[in-house]
Amino acid sequence: MVNILKVRGLTKSYEDHTVLENVEFELKQNEIMLIKGRSGTGKSTLLNICSMLENPDAGEIIFDGKNLDSYDHKEKQDILRNHLGYIFQDYNLFEDLTVYDNLYIYLTLSSDLNKSKINELIRNSLDEVGLLSKIKSKAKLLSGGERQRVALARTLLLPRKLVFADEPTANIDEENSAKLINIFNKLKDKNTAIIIVSHDDIFDSLADKIYLLEGGKLCQK
Ligand SMILES: Nc1ncnc2c1ncn2[C@@H]1O[C@H](COP(=O)(O)OP(=O)(O)OP(=O)(O)O)[C@@H](O)[C@H]1O
Protein backbone atom coordinates (compact mmCIF):
# COMPACT_ATOMS: atom_id res chain seq x y z
CA MET A 1 0.00 0.00 0.00
CA VAL A 2 1.25 3.49 -0.83
CA ASN A 3 1.29 6.45 1.52
CA ILE A 4 -1.73 8.70 1.28
CA LEU A 5 -0.23 11.17 3.75
CA LYS A 6 3.31 11.97 4.81
CA VAL A 7 4.01 14.70 7.34
CA ARG A 8 7.52 16.06 7.93
CA GLY A 9 8.83 18.60 10.44
CA LEU A 10 5.44 20.10 11.20
CA THR A 11 5.62 23.03 13.61
CA LYS A 12 2.91 25.35 14.87
CA SER A 13 2.89 28.05 17.56
CA TYR A 14 0.22 30.38 18.84
CA GLU A 15 2.04 33.54 19.94
CA ASP A 16 4.89 32.23 22.13
CA HIS A 17 3.21 28.88 22.82
CA THR A 18 4.59 26.02 20.67
CA VAL A 19 1.78 23.54 20.12
CA LEU A 20 3.43 21.24 17.56
CA GLU A 21 7.16 20.69 17.31
CA ASN A 22 8.70 18.76 14.43
CA VAL A 23 5.76 16.39 14.10
CA GLU A 24 6.28 13.52 11.65
CA PHE A 25 4.25 10.52 10.58
CA GLU A 26 3.16 8.52 7.56
CA LEU A 27 -0.19 7.00 6.77
CA LYS A 28 -0.90 4.37 4.16
CA GLN A 29 -4.12 3.96 2.18
CA ASN A 30 -6.60 2.02 4.33
CA GLU A 31 -4.61 2.56 7.57
CA ILE A 32 -6.34 3.83 10.69
CA MET A 33 -4.31 6.12 12.92
CA LEU A 34 -5.40 7.04 16.41
CA ILE A 35 -4.04 10.18 18.10
CA LYS A 36 -4.38 10.45 21.86
CA GLY A 37 -3.26 13.07 24.34
CA ARG A 38 -4.42 15.25 27.18
CA SER A 39 -6.75 18.20 26.61
CA GLY A 40 -5.07 21.20 25.00
CA THR A 41 -2.01 19.33 23.68
CA GLY A 42 -2.75 20.27 20.08
CA LYS A 43 -4.60 17.26 18.66
CA SER A 44 -7.27 19.33 16.92
CA THR A 45 -4.61 21.73 15.65
CA LEU A 46 -2.74 18.80 14.09
CA LEU A 47 -5.94 17.47 12.53
CA ASN A 48 -6.85 20.90 11.17
CA ILE A 49 -3.42 21.33 9.60
CA CYS A 50 -3.42 17.87 8.03
CA SER A 51 -6.90 18.47 6.65
CA MET A 52 -5.86 21.82 5.13
CA LEU A 53 -8.13 23.90 7.35
CA GLU A 54 -5.17 25.60 9.02
CA ASN A 55 -1.60 26.38 7.90
CA PRO A 56 1.50 25.20 9.77
CA ASP A 57 4.39 27.60 10.56
CA ALA A 58 6.82 25.11 9.06
CA GLY A 59 6.88 21.58 7.70
CA GLU A 60 5.74 19.55 4.75
CA ILE A 61 2.51 17.73 4.07
CA ILE A 62 2.64 15.27 1.20
CA PHE A 63 -0.82 14.19 0.13
CA ASP A 64 -1.08 11.34 -2.37
CA GLY A 65 2.60 11.65 -3.31
CA LYS A 66 2.62 15.41 -3.87
CA ASN A 67 3.63 18.25 -1.56
CA LEU A 68 0.60 20.38 -0.67
CA ASP A 69 2.68 23.52 -1.31
CA SER A 70 2.92 22.55 -4.96
CA TYR A 71 -0.86 22.31 -5.42
CA ASP A 72 -2.50 25.50 -6.67
CA HIS A 73 -5.66 26.90 -5.06
CA LYS A 74 -7.98 25.05 -7.44
CA GLU A 75 -6.24 21.72 -6.87
CA LYS A 76 -6.45 22.23 -3.09
CA GLN A 77 -10.17 22.92 -3.42
CA ASP A 78 -10.50 19.71 -5.39
CA ILE A 79 -8.75 17.71 -2.65
CA LEU A 80 -10.89 19.29 0.04
CA ARG A 81 -14.13 18.66 -1.80
CA ASN A 82 -13.47 15.31 -3.40
CA HIS A 83 -10.87 13.41 -1.46
CA LEU A 84 -11.11 14.40 2.20
CA GLY A 85 -13.91 13.71 4.63
CA TYR A 86 -14.53 15.24 8.05
CA ILE A 87 -16.36 14.03 11.09
CA PHE A 88 -16.33 16.77 13.70
CA GLN A 89 -17.74 17.07 17.20
CA ASP A 90 -20.59 19.28 16.08
CA TYR A 91 -22.11 17.77 13.04
CA ASN A 92 -22.71 20.95 11.02
CA LEU A 93 -26.22 20.01 9.95
CA PHE A 94 -28.84 22.43 8.68
CA GLU A 95 -31.27 22.08 11.56
CA ASP A 96 -34.49 23.03 9.75
CA LEU A 97 -33.82 20.84 6.75
CA THR A 98 -34.60 17.17 6.41
CA VAL A 99 -31.94 14.48 6.48
CA TYR A 100 -32.40 14.10 2.72
CA ASP A 101 -31.96 17.82 2.05
CA ASN A 102 -28.87 18.01 4.25
CA LEU A 103 -27.23 15.34 2.11
CA TYR A 104 -28.69 16.73 -1.13
CA ILE A 105 -27.16 20.17 -0.54
CA TYR A 106 -23.81 18.64 0.23
CA LEU A 107 -23.84 16.55 -2.96
CA THR A 108 -24.92 19.38 -5.24
CA LEU A 109 -22.17 21.58 -3.81
CA SER A 110 -19.46 18.99 -4.24
CA SER A 111 -20.44 17.23 -7.48
CA ASP A 112 -22.28 17.60 -10.79
CA LEU A 113 -24.42 14.50 -10.47
CA ASN A 114 -27.93 14.18 -11.88
CA LYS A 115 -30.94 13.89 -9.62
CA SER A 116 -31.43 10.13 -9.91
CA LYS A 117 -27.76 9.44 -9.13
CA ILE A 118 -28.00 11.82 -6.16
CA ASN A 119 -31.08 9.98 -4.87
CA GLU A 120 -29.31 6.65 -5.22
CA LEU A 121 -26.20 7.86 -3.35
CA ILE A 122 -28.27 9.40 -0.54
CA ARG A 123 -30.34 6.25 -0.06
CA ASN A 124 -27.26 4.01 -0.15
CA SER A 125 -25.32 6.04 2.39
CA LEU A 126 -28.30 6.34 4.76
CA ASP A 127 -28.84 2.61 4.45
CA GLU A 128 -25.19 2.03 5.31
CA VAL A 129 -25.51 3.98 8.58
CA GLY A 130 -28.94 2.44 9.34
CA LEU A 131 -30.86 5.69 9.00
CA LEU A 132 -32.96 5.26 5.89
CA SER A 133 -36.15 5.43 7.97
CA LYS A 134 -35.27 9.01 8.99
CA ILE A 135 -34.75 10.32 5.47
CA LYS A 136 -37.69 12.75 5.77
CA SER A 137 -37.04 13.83 9.37
CA LYS A 138 -35.83 17.30 10.16
CA ALA A 139 -32.27 17.34 11.52
CA LYS A 140 -33.33 19.17 14.68
CA LEU A 141 -35.62 16.28 15.64
CA LEU A 142 -32.88 13.64 15.61
CA SER A 143 -31.06 12.21 18.62
CA GLY A 144 -27.31 12.83 19.13
CA GLY A 145 -26.39 9.43 17.71
CA GLU A 146 -28.68 9.88 14.72
CA ARG A 147 -27.26 13.30 14.00
CA GLN A 148 -23.81 11.87 14.01
CA ARG A 149 -24.87 9.13 11.63
CA VAL A 150 -26.21 11.76 9.20
CA ALA A 151 -22.78 13.39 9.35
CA LEU A 152 -21.24 9.98 8.69
CA ALA A 153 -23.63 9.33 5.81
CA ARG A 154 -22.42 12.64 4.35
CA THR A 155 -18.85 11.35 4.51
CA LEU A 156 -19.88 8.06 2.89
CA LEU A 157 -21.76 9.65 -0.04
CA LEU A 158 -18.69 9.82 -2.25
CA PRO A 159 -15.45 7.82 -2.08
CA ARG A 160 -12.84 9.51 0.12
CA LYS A 161 -9.10 8.92 0.28
CA LEU A 162 -8.70 10.25 3.81
CA VAL A 163 -11.21 10.88 6.60
CA PHE A 164 -10.56 12.96 9.73
CA ALA A 165 -12.57 12.29 12.88
CA ASP A 166 -12.18 14.63 15.86
CA GLU A 167 -13.52 13.06 19.09
CA PRO A 168 -16.21 11.18 17.17
CA THR A 169 -17.64 9.48 20.27
CA ALA A 170 -17.81 12.66 22.36
CA ASN A 171 -21.59 12.99 22.13
CA ILE A 172 -22.82 9.46 21.56
CA ASP A 173 -23.54 6.37 23.66
CA GLU A 174 -21.84 2.96 23.59
CA GLU A 175 -24.28 1.43 21.11
CA ASN A 176 -23.70 4.23 18.61
CA SER A 177 -19.95 4.08 19.22
CA ALA A 178 -20.04 0.40 18.23
CA LYS A 179 -21.92 1.34 15.04
CA LEU A 180 -19.28 3.94 14.34
CA ILE A 181 -16.52 1.33 14.59
CA ASN A 182 -18.42 -0.76 12.08
CA ILE A 183 -18.57 2.15 9.67
CA PHE A 184 -14.87 2.92 10.09
CA ASN A 185 -14.16 -0.72 9.23
CA LYS A 186 -16.27 -0.38 6.08
CA LEU A 187 -14.32 2.74 5.11
CA LYS A 188 -11.08 0.85 5.65
CA ASP A 189 -12.34 -1.94 3.38
CA LYS A 190 -12.85 0.71 0.70
CA ASN A 191 -9.19 1.79 1.06
CA THR A 192 -9.98 4.97 2.94
CA ALA A 193 -7.35 6.06 5.45
CA ILE A 194 -8.70 7.48 8.72
CA ILE A 195 -7.14 9.72 11.36
CA ILE A 196 -9.05 9.65 14.62
CA VAL A 197 -8.43 11.96 17.56
CA SER A 198 -10.02 10.46 20.65
CA HIS A 199 -9.69 9.90 24.37
CA ASP A 200 -11.88 6.85 23.95
CA ASP A 201 -10.10 3.46 24.35
CA ILE A 202 -12.80 1.94 22.14
CA PHE A 203 -10.64 2.74 19.07
CA ASP A 204 -7.46 1.06 20.38
CA SER A 205 -8.19 -2.31 18.76
CA LEU A 206 -9.39 -0.70 15.52
CA ALA A 207 -6.29 1.42 14.99
CA ASP A 208 -3.32 0.19 12.96
CA LYS A 209 -1.16 2.67 14.85
CA ILE A 210 -1.60 4.70 17.99
CA TYR A 211 0.22 7.96 18.67
CA LEU A 212 0.47 10.14 21.74
CA LEU A 213 0.76 13.91 21.40
CA GLU A 214 2.52 15.41 24.39
CA GLY A 215 4.58 18.57 24.83
CA GLY A 216 4.36 19.29 21.10
CA LYS A 217 5.85 15.90 20.19
CA LEU A 218 4.03 13.07 18.46
CA CYS A 219 5.28 9.63 19.53
CA GLN A 220 4.08 6.22 18.39
CA LYS A 221 2.92 4.00 21.25
N1 LIG B 1 -6.61 29.79 16.94
C1 LIG B 1 -5.94 29.71 18.09
N2 LIG B 1 -5.34 30.79 18.63
C2 LIG B 1 -4.63 30.70 19.78
N3 LIG B 1 -4.46 29.57 20.48
C3 LIG B 1 -5.05 28.45 20.00
C4 LIG B 1 -5.81 28.46 18.78
N4 LIG B 1 -6.26 27.20 18.54
C5 LIG B 1 -5.80 26.44 19.56
N5 LIG B 1 -5.08 27.19 20.43
C6 LIG B 1 -4.39 26.70 21.64
O1 LIG B 1 -3.53 25.66 21.24
C7 LIG B 1 -3.53 24.61 22.19
C8 LIG B 1 -3.96 23.30 21.51
O2 LIG B 1 -5.34 23.37 21.17
P1 LIG B 1 -6.09 22.13 20.50
O3 LIG B 1 -7.53 22.49 20.36
O4 LIG B 1 -5.36 21.74 19.27
O5 LIG B 1 -5.88 21.00 21.62
P2 LIG B 1 -6.58 19.57 21.76
O6 LIG B 1 -5.49 18.61 22.12
O7 LIG B 1 -7.37 19.25 20.53
O8 LIG B 1 -7.53 19.80 23.00
P3 LIG B 1 -8.92 19.04 23.42
O9 LIG B 1 -8.56 17.59 23.65
O10 LIG B 1 -9.31 19.75 24.67
O11 LIG B 1 -9.89 19.24 22.29
C9 LIG B 1 -4.48 25.05 23.31
O12 LIG B 1 -3.69 25.61 24.33
C10 LIG B 1 -5.34 26.09 22.64
O13 LIG B 1 -5.78 27.05 23.58
The ligand as an ORCA input file, in Angstrom:
! r2SCAN-3c Opt
* xyz 0 1
  N      -6.614     29.785     16.943
  C      -5.943     29.706     18.089
  N      -5.341     30.788     18.631
  C      -4.626     30.700     19.776
  N      -4.465     29.567     20.481
  C      -5.054     28.454     19.998
  C      -5.813     28.464     18.780
  N      -6.260     27.196     18.542
  C      -5.802     26.438     19.559
  N      -5.083     27.189     20.425
  C      -4.389     26.703     21.636
  O      -3.525     25.656     21.237
  C      -3.531     24.606     22.188
  C      -3.955     23.304     21.509
  O      -5.338     23.366     21.167
  P      -6.086     22.132     20.498
  O      -7.527     22.493     20.356
  O      -5.363     21.742     19.268
  O      -5.883     21.004     21.624
  P      -6.578     19.567     21.758
  O      -5.491     18.614     22.124
  O      -7.368     19.249     20.534
  O      -7.532     19.805     22.999
  P      -8.918     19.043     23.417
  O      -8.558     17.593     23.653
  O      -9.307     19.749     24.674
  O      -9.888     19.242     22.289
  C      -4.476     25.047     23.307
  O      -3.687     25.606     24.328
  C      -5.342     26.094     22.643
  O      -5.775     27.052     23.579
*
